Amino acid sequence: MSVVKPVRGTHDLIGEDSRRHQHVIQVAKKVTSLYGFEEWTTPVFEETTVFARSLGETSDVVSKEMYCFEDRGGDSLTLRPEGTAGICRALVTNGLTQSLPQKAFYAGPMFRYERPQKGRYRQFHQIGAELLGTSTPFADAEMIAMGYHILRELGIADDVVLELNTLGDVASRKAWREALISYFQAFQSKLSEDSRNRLEKNPLRILDSKAPEDRALLANAPALKDHMTPEAQNFWDQLRVALDQFNIPFKENPYIVRGLDYYSHTVFEFVTTKLGAQGTVLAGGRYEGLVEEMGGPSVPSIGWAAGVERLALLLEESPKVSAPVVIIPLSDDVHQVAFSALQALRYDNIYAEVAYKGNLRKQMERANKQNAPLALLIGEDEAQKQVVQVKDLISGEQAEVALADLVAHCKMKLAK
């Protein structure tokens, strides 16, 4: 029979890959909890309208990348391509719009049909955070600072640059949109096919195009700064001041618009040059109207998401593998004593394993390969006397310890 392979664009997380993956998530959970965020877990599939309405029909995610299917009841469902829409849906359906603000952290798999490349898969994993129900630029600065804090704790803050932009308020974007349409219509024949399709529906997305024919037209395109309302300008100014106060370095990039249609005011990306052309590792922005799309009230919000696989690739070192205390029973007759010692250690949160097979030399060789700090030898004499020979595999010292004192003795040795 032929070997069954994983579906293209998916991968298994085993060994070092799994350790790196879990390390990213654990660090994110620790840091976000310092900022008062609680973990929310939403389903991996939702009604298709949750994403189609919230992400915008013109976004690449909706038009090209969503995994949609019809269930046996005839309902159209979609594997979640991102986390924000599900969080907003959960806010409404769980009646939490009456107790704002809400701080939500999430981690889990997402699904997009796109060309697999370095650190980017069709089933990928994200960490993300949403601050729902606040409209101040200082909240935006704090959210960006929290993302930077995670990158700092992962040891990769020096490998990324924060790029920042504003999309202004509704009035600013309306005036800017009209100016962009007028400008790009004059060059319609030179635009890429995707950008020609976006011209009437969402011309801002042209600014985010990677097509060379589109990029050539951007230098002279109308800028938002020329259409900003005083209120939008004030928000933008306060955001940059607050980031300076948080000591977060940033670079202004007027071409960041993000790929989804619901953003307003702040948009940002932490980017690196170490992952090839697709260098964004953590990104997000402020959004309005998304909770209303889910049937709730107007809830101004700010959020970001980061790809776990991409962050894991940037880690300089793989998280260390824990080393066990190894119990070596010297005959089958002492297994009961060995297993009692094993469970006593584990119940006291000491990582322990038992060597089932092989002679003493092979068992000791395996313990050394595992970098075990201690080997606990139990023979028939030890079983009779209810003791264990504890061998320190670092110093070479060996001591006879009563079973009743074993846990305390091991804790003392491991603490050194």
Salt bridges, closest charged atoms under 4 A:
GLU16 OE2 - ARG20 NE 2.96
GLU39 OE1 - LYS29 NZ 3.38
GLU46 OE2 - ARG89 NH2 2.92
ASP60 OD1 - LYS64 NZ 3.97
ASP60 OD1 - ARG198 NH2 2.75
ASP60 OD2 - ARG205 NH2 3.88
GLU114 OE2 - ARG120 NH1 3.90
ASP140 OD1 - ARG286 NH2 2.51
GLU153 OE1 - LYS30 NZ 3.22
GLU153 OE2 - HIS149 NE2 3.87
ASP159 OD1 - LYS274 NZ 3.20
ASP194 OD2 - LYS64 NZ 2.73
ASP208 OD1 - LYS210 NZ 3.69
ASP237 OD1 - ARG240 NH2 2.50
GLU252 OE2 - ARG240 NH1 2.99
GLU269 OE2 - ARG258 NH1 2.98
GLU309 OE2 - HIS11 NE2 3.24
GLU309 OE2 - HIS125 ND1 2.73
ASP348 OD1 - LYS411 NZ 2.52
GLU365 OE2 - ARG361 NH1 2.90
ASP392 OD2 - LYS413 NZ 3.11
GLU397 OE1 - LYS413 NZ 3.76
GLU400 OE1 - LYS385 NZ 3.33
